[in-house]
Amino acid sequence: MSPDRAALFTATGFFLAGFGYTVRSLSRGKPTATWPAFLLLLAGFSCQCAFLLWRGRDLGRCPITTPFELLTFVSWAMVLLYFLTGTAYRLSLLGAFTAPLAFVLQSTALLKPESAALPARSRPGFWPEMHATLSLIAYGAFALACVAGILYLIQDRLLKRHRGMQVVRHLPPVHHLSQAVHRLILTGTIILSSGILAAYQMPNRPPVGKLAFVWAIWSIYAAILAYDHWRGMSPRKAAWAASLGFLLPIISLWVVVRR
């Protein structure tokens, strides 16, 4: 097994362990120390960075050339955005619930046949790499918004039914989750807009079908933001929108993986 793939296996194991620790602690209804899950997520992220560094060095470019690399990059972007935004909103447990999605994305990547990282004969150029990289980072933001939305919906349901209160006490406050959903959607839309602009600067633009898919994803999240700005969207509706809206990026990744 190559060192980069071994690093990815290790990262996947750390993510699974972090989520398992959190679920076990919450199921016991005891105060949860968040630092073990945080450290496991940080360890997994470090392994992701090692994978991308080694892969990028061997390729001589950003490692987003195969479905195997694309899924890993989206997972890395999602975890990175958690470290950049999650701690600012007292969402320490959000990282533990980000771990299972990272685990799924990387497990799917690991199921793909291993391919050697062959150096590119010629670099694709600044704008093509910028378009692809920004689009995938935006997917990471939408993925994290999806996780925050699902966590909001779970907590909202438990509160309304007055069930699982021992679990609710240790989850991030719904107000902070609602803020995170909105700001992550806004961040992802801005980043994706930059990615689309980069596509139109390319000497050879991407196929029409690919651009149409990206525009469709942008339109969904832009519509969510526009509706919230002009008419106001309840936190519950925003959480549903973030959760269901991520289906289209997932479909686009599935199409890529099926290639």
C-alpha positions in Angstrom: 0.0 0.0 0.0 1.3 3.4 -0.9 2.1 5.9 1.9 -0.6 8.4 0.7 -3.3 5.7 0.7 -2.1 4.5 4.1 -2.5 8.0 5.4 -6.1 8.1 4.0 -6.9 4.8 5.7 -5.6 6.2 9.0 -7.6 9.4 8.6 -10.8 7.4 8.0 -10.2 5.3 11.1 -9.7 8.5 13.2 -13.0 9.9 11.9 -14.9 6.8 12.7 -13.3 6.6 16.2 -14.2 10.3 16.9 -17.9 9.7 16.0 -18.0 6.5 17.9 -16.7 8.2 21.0 -19.3 11.0 20.8 -22.2 8.6 20.2 -21.2 6.4 23.1 -20.8 9.4 25.5 -24.2 10.9 24.5 -26.0 7.5 24.8 -24.8 7.3 28.4 -26.4 10.7 29.2 -23.2 11.9 30.9 -21.4 15.2 30.4 -19.3 14.7 27.3 -15.7 15.8 27.2 -15.4 17.2 23.7 -11.6 17.3 23.5 -11.1 13.6 22.7 -13.4 13.8 19.7 -11.8 17.1 18.7 -8.3 15.6 18.9 -9.4 12.5 16.9 -10.8 14.9 14.2 -7.6 16.9 14.2 -5.6 13.7 13.8 -7.7 12.6 10.9 -7.4 16.1 9.3 -3.6 15.9 9.7 -3.6 12.6 7.9 -5.7 14.1 5.1 -3.2 17.0 4.8 -0.4 14.4 4.5 -2.3 12.6 1.8 -2.9 15.7 -0.2 0.7 16.9 0.3 2.2 13.7 -0.9 -0.3 13.3 -3.8 0.2 16.9 -4.9 4.0 16.5 -4.8 3.9 13.4 -7.0 1.4 14.9 -9.4 3.0 18.3 -9.5 -0.4 20.0 -9.2 -3.5 20.2 -7.0 -4.5 16.5 -6.3 -8.0 16.7 -7.8 -7.4 14.6 -10.9 -9.4 11.4 -10.1 -12.7 10.5 -8.3 -10.5 9.1 -5.5 -8.8 12.4 -5.0 -12.0 14.5 -5.5 -13.9 12.8 -2.7 -10.9 13.1 -0.4 -10.5 16.8 -1.2 -14.2 17.6 -0.5 -13.9 15.7 2.8 -10.7 17.7 3.6 -12.4 21.0 2.8 -15.4 20.2 5.0 -13.2 19.4 8.0 -11.0 22.5 7.3 -14.1 24.7 7.3 -15.2 23.2 10.6 -11.9 24.2 12.2 -12.2 27.7 10.7 -15.9 28.3 11.7 -17.2 25.7 14.1 -15.2 26.7 17.1 -16.2 30.4 16.6 -19.9 29.4 17.3 -19.3 27.1 20.2 -20.1 24.2 18.0 -17.5 21.8 19.3 -19.7 18.8 18.9 -20.5 19.7 15.3 -17.0 18.3 14.5 -17.9 14.9 15.9 -21.0 14.8 13.7 -19.0 16.0 10.7 -16.8 12.9 11.2 -19.3 10.4 9.8 -19.8 12.3 6.6 -16.0 12.5 6.2 -15.9 8.8 6.9 -18.4 8.0 4.2 -16.7 10.2 1.6 -13.3 8.7 2.3 -14.6 5.2 2.5 -16.2 5.7 -1.0 -12.8 7.0 -2.2 -11.0 4.0 -0.8 -13.3 1.7 -2.7 -12.1 3.2 -5.9 -9.1 1.3 -7.5 -5.8 2.8 -6.5 -4.1 4.6 -9.3 -0.5 5.8 -9.3 0.1 9.5 -9.0 1.8 10.2 -12.3 3.3 13.7 -12.8 1.2 15.8 -15.3 2.8 16.2 -18.7 1.6 19.8 -18.7 -0.1 21.9 -16.0 -3.8 22.6 -16.7 -3.2 26.3 -16.0 -4.2 28.7 -13.3 -7.9 29.2 -14.1 -8.8 25.5 -14.6 -7.2 24.6 -11.2 -8.8 27.6 -9.6 -12.3 26.6 -10.9 -12.0 23.0 -9.7 -10.5 23.9 -6.4 -12.9 26.6 -5.4 -15.9 24.5 -6.5 -14.8 21.6 -4.3 -14.2 23.9 -1.3 -17.7 25.2 -1.8 -19.0 21.7 -1.8 -17.2 21.3 1.6 -19.0 24.3 2.9 -22.4 22.9 1.7 -21.6 19.6 3.3 -20.9 21.2 6.7 -24.1 23.2 6.4 -25.9 19.9 5.8 -24.4 18.4 8.9 -25.4 21.5 11.0 -28.9 21.4 9.5 -29.4 17.7 10.3 -28.1 18.3 13.8 -30.6 21.2 14.2 -33.5 19.1 13.0 -32.6 16.3 15.4 -32.4 18.6 18.3 -35.6 20.5 17.4 -37.5 17.2 17.2 -36.2 16.1 20.6 -37.1 19.4 22.2 -40.6 19.4 20.8 -41.3 15.9 22.0 -39.5 16.4 25.3 -37.4 13.3 24.7 -33.7 12.7 25.0 -33.2 15.8 27.1 -30.0 14.3 28.6 -28.7 14.2 25.0 -30.0 17.7 24.1 -28.1 19.3 27.0 -24.8 18.4 25.5 -25.6 19.3 21.8 -24.7 22.7 20.4 -27.4 25.4 21.0 -30.0 25.6 18.2 -29.4 29.3 17.9 -25.8 28.7 17.1 -26.6 25.9 14.7 -29.0 28.2 12.9 -26.4 30.8 12.5 -23.8 28.3 11.3 -26.3 27.0 8.6 -26.9 30.4 7.2 -23.3 31.5 7.2 -22.0 28.3 5.7 -24.5 28.5 2.9 -23.4 32.1 2.3 -19.8 31.2 2.4 -20.2 28.3 0.0 -22.3 30.3 -2.4 -19.6 33.1 -2.5 -16.8 30.5 -3.0 -18.8 28.7 -5.7 -19.5 32.1 -7.5 -15.7 32.6 -7.6 -15.3 29.1 -9.0 -17.8 29.8 -11.7 -16.2 33.1 -12.6 -12.8 31.2 -12.9 -14.5 28.8 -15.4 -15.3 31.7 -17.7 -11.7 32.8 -17.7 -10.4 29.4 -18.9 -9.1 29.3 -22.5 -11.1 26.2 -23.0 -14.3 26.3 -21.0 -15.7 23.1 -19.3 -18.4 21.2 -21.2 -21.8 22.8 -21.2 -23.3 19.9 -19.2 -20.8 20.3 -16.4 -21.3 24.1 -16.3 -25.1 23.6 -16.2 -24.7 21.3 -13.2 -22.6 23.8 -11.4 -25.0 26.6 -12.2 -27.9 24.4 -10.9 -26.2 23.9 -7.6 -25.4 27.7 -7.3 -29.0 28.5 -8.2 -30.4 26.3 -5.3 -28.2 28.0 -2.7 -28.6 31.5 -4.1 -32.4 31.0 -4.0 -32.2 29.9 -0.4 -30.3 33.1 0.5 -32.6 35.3 -1.6 -35.7 33.9 0.0 -34.2 34.3 3.5 -33.3 37.9 2.7 -36.5 39.1 1.2 -39.1 37.0 3.1 -37.3 35.5 6.0 -36.8 31.8 6.5 -37.4 30.1 9.8 -34.4 28.2 11.3 -36.2 25.0 10.8 -36.9 25.6 7.1 -33.3 26.8 6.6 -32.1 23.5 8.2 -34.3 21.5 5.9 -33.0 23.5 2.9 -29.4 23.0 3.9 -30.0 19.2 4.4 -31.9 18.6 1.1 -29.9 21.1 -0.9 -26.8 19.1 -0.5 -28.4 16.2 -2.5 -27.5 17.9 -5.8 -23.7 18.2 -4.9 -23.9 14.6 -3.8 -25.4 13.6 -7.1 -22.7 15.5 -9.0 -20.0 13.7 -7.0 -21.7 10.4 -7.6 -21.7 11.1 -11.3 -18.0 11.8 -11.2 -17.3 8.7 -9.1 -19.2 6.5 -11.5 -17.0 7.5 -14.4 
